[in-house]
């Protein structure tokens, strides 16, 4: 049950967070990948579903591990709401 709730937060995060946008480092990384592919003649449209799936899974994994870690810190008293 807990994972279902966390998954729901992950899937809708951009709607839950005001002013959600890519940070500059994210935009730079995306632009670097697209430039690399273009320079080597790699069909971006053909590769996009695979790259998107890979990135999505890494993002999901980072969110879940980060959420778990933050929850642990909060529950053990390391993080305090003041």
Phi, psi and omega in degrees: 000314182303315181297326178297321179291316180296318177300320179297320177297313181300313184293339184239018188302317183297338177272340182270344187245117179297143177060034178293126177204162177293140175281159184306321180297324178293314178299318179298316180298316178299313180297323178295318179295313181297319178297315179302313182295317180297317180297331182260005177071025179279132181289105184298318181295325179289322183275340187307314181299324180288316180294317179298317179297317179297311180298319180299318180292321175296318179296316179299314180300314179298319178297313183295315178296318180295318179296315179299316181295315180297320178297317178299315179299319180293316184288329180273002175094357180296315177261135180233139175272114182236000000 
